[in-house]
């Protein structure tokens, strides 16, 4: 029987043996994790990775006044980890924002004047049920090809 053990902060699968009354036996799949006895963790407790696709998104408008422009969609795919997963999108500059800040799939929006553009890099941090994290980055740009407003 295979069991999972937390060895130096990393969950590892293996067969664990215990000496019970002078006889070596395979250990039960129960572990004491932080004072709580738990059954085998999910086999997907391996290292978690995240990737975004596409890694660069754009949006455009052709309006003269200040307008909101939205990019095409990007999606984060996660390999490994233990469900449920949480997603948090954060931008570097702050001129734009995600339309779904806590979802795997999102678009980005920015308010820009005619003849202007803005861009930002967003990082999605994915956290699994055990607190393990992985990140993915996306470059987002929006353009407004309309004529600049005359003040």
C-alpha positions as CSV (number, residue, x, y, z in Angstrom):
1,X,0.0,0.0,0.0
2,X,1.4,3.4,-0.9
3,X,1.2,6.3,1.6
4,X,2.1,9.9,1.5
5,X,4.5,11.6,3.8
6,X,5.4,15.3,4.2
7,X,9.2,15.3,4.1
8,X,10.7,18.7,4.6
9,X,7.6,20.5,3.4
10,X,7.2,18.3,0.2
11,X,4.5,15.6,-0.1
12,X,6.1,12.4,-1.3
13,X,4.5,9.1,-2.2
14,X,6.1,5.9,-1.1
15,X,5.6,2.7,0.8
16,X,6.1,3.2,4.5
17,X,6.9,0.3,6.9
18,X,6.4,0.2,10.6
19,X,7.7,-2.4,13.2
20,X,4.5,-3.6,14.9
21,X,5.2,-6.0,17.8
22,X,8.5,-7.1,16.2
23,X,7.0,-7.7,12.8
24,X,7.6,-5.3,9.9
25,X,4.4,-4.3,8.2
26,X,3.4,-1.8,5.6
27,X,2.1,1.3,7.4
28,X,-1.5,2.3,7.0
29,X,-2.2,5.3,4.7
30,X,-3.0,7.6,7.7
31,X,-0.6,10.4,8.6
32,X,-0.5,12.9,11.4
33,X,-0.4,16.2,9.7
34,X,0.0,19.2,12.0
35,X,-1.8,17.3,14.8
36,X,-4.6,16.0,12.7
37,X,-4.8,12.4,11.4
38,X,-5.5,12.4,7.7
39,X,-5.9,9.7,5.0
40,X,-3.6,9.7,2.0
41,X,-3.6,13.1,0.3
42,X,-4.6,13.3,-3.3
43,X,-2.1,11.8,-5.8
44,X,-1.9,15.2,-7.5
45,X,0.0,16.7,-4.6
46,X,3.0,17.0,-6.8
47,X,4.6,20.3,-7.7
48,X,2.1,22.7,-9.1
49,X,2.7,24.8,-12.2
50,X,0.6,27.5,-13.9
51,X,0.8,28.8,-17.5
52,X,-1.3,31.4,-19.3
53,X,-2.5,31.2,-22.9
54,X,-2.2,33.5,-24.7
55,X,0.6,35.3,-22.8
56,X,0.0,38.6,-24.6
57,X,-3.5,40.1,-25.2
58,X,-4.7,43.3,-26.9
59,X,-7.9,45.3,-27.3
60,X,-8.7,48.3,-29.5
61,X,-11.4,50.9,-30.1
62,X,-11.9,53.8,-32.5
63,X,-13.7,56.5,-30.5
64,X,-12.8,60.1,-29.9
65,X,-13.9,60.5,-26.2
66,X,-12.6,58.6,-23.2
67,X,-13.7,55.1,-23.6
68,X,-13.3,51.7,-22.0
69,X,-11.3,49.2,-24.1
70,X,-11.3,45.4,-23.3
71,X,-8.7,42.9,-24.4
72,X,-9.3,39.4,-25.8
73,X,-9.5,36.6,-23.2
74,X,-6.6,34.8,-21.6
75,X,-6.8,31.6,-19.5
76,X,-4.5,30.1,-16.8
77,X,-4.0,26.3,-16.9
78,X,-2.7,24.6,-13.8
79,X,-0.9,21.2,-13.6
80,X,-0.6,19.6,-10.2
81,X,-1.9,20.9,-6.9
82,X,-5.0,19.9,-4.9
83,X,-8.5,21.4,-5.6
84,X,-10.0,23.7,-4.9
85,X,-7.8,26.3,-6.5
86,X,-8.1,30.1,-6.1
87,X,-6.9,32.7,-8.6
88,X,-5.8,36.3,-8.0
89,X,-4.9,38.6,-10.9
90,X,-2.7,41.7,-10.0
91,X,-1.3,44.3,-12.4
92,X,2.0,46.1,-12.2
93,X,1.1,49.6,-13.2
94,X,-2.6,50.0,-12.2
95,X,-3.8,51.7,-15.4
96,X,-5.9,48.6,-16.3
97,X,-7.8,46.0,-14.4
98,X,-8.9,42.4,-14.9
99,X,-12.6,41.8,-15.6
100,X,-12.6,38.6,-13.5
101,X,-9.9,39.1,-10.8
102,X,-10.6,35.7,-9.1
103,X,-11.1,33.5,-12.1
104,X,-8.8,31.3,-14.3
105,X,-10.2,33.1,-17.4
106,X,-10.2,36.9,-17.7
107,X,-10.0,39.9,-19.9
108,X,-8.4,43.3,-19.1
109,X,-9.9,46.7,-19.4
110,X,-8.5,50.2,-19.5
111,X,-10.1,53.7,-19.9
112,X,-8.2,55.7,-22.6
113,X,-8.7,58.8,-24.6
114,X,-8.8,58.8,-28.4
115,X,-5.3,58.6,-29.9
116,X,-3.9,57.0,-26.7
117,X,-2.8,53.5,-25.5
118,X,-1.8,51.8,-22.3
119,X,-0.4,48.5,-21.3
120,X,0.3,46.5,-18.1
121,X,1.7,43.2,-17.0
122,X,-0.6,41.0,-14.9
123,X,0.4,38.2,-12.7
124,X,-2.0,35.4,-11.8
125,X,-1.2,33.7,-8.5
126,X,-2.9,30.3,-8.2
127,X,-3.2,28.8,-4.7
128,X,-4.3,25.2,-4.0
129,X,-6.0,23.7,-1.0
130,X,-2.6,23.1,0.8
131,X,-1.4,26.7,0.2
132,X,1.0,25.8,-2.6
133,X,1.3,28.6,-5.2
134,X,2.2,29.0,-8.8
135,X,2.2,32.0,-11.0
136,X,1.6,32.9,-14.7
137,X,2.2,36.3,-16.4
138,X,0.3,38.1,-19.2
139,X,1.1,41.3,-21.0
140,X,-2.1,43.3,-21.8
141,X,-2.3,46.4,-24.1
142,X,-5.3,48.5,-25.2
143,X,-5.4,51.1,-27.9
144,X,-7.9,53.8,-28.9
145,X,-7.4,54.8,-32.5
146,X,-10.0,57.6,-32.3
147,X,-9.1,61.2,-32.8
148,X,-7.8,62.9,-29.6
149,X,-10.2,65.2,-27.8
150,X,-9.5,68.9,-28.2
151,X,-9.8,70.8,-25.0
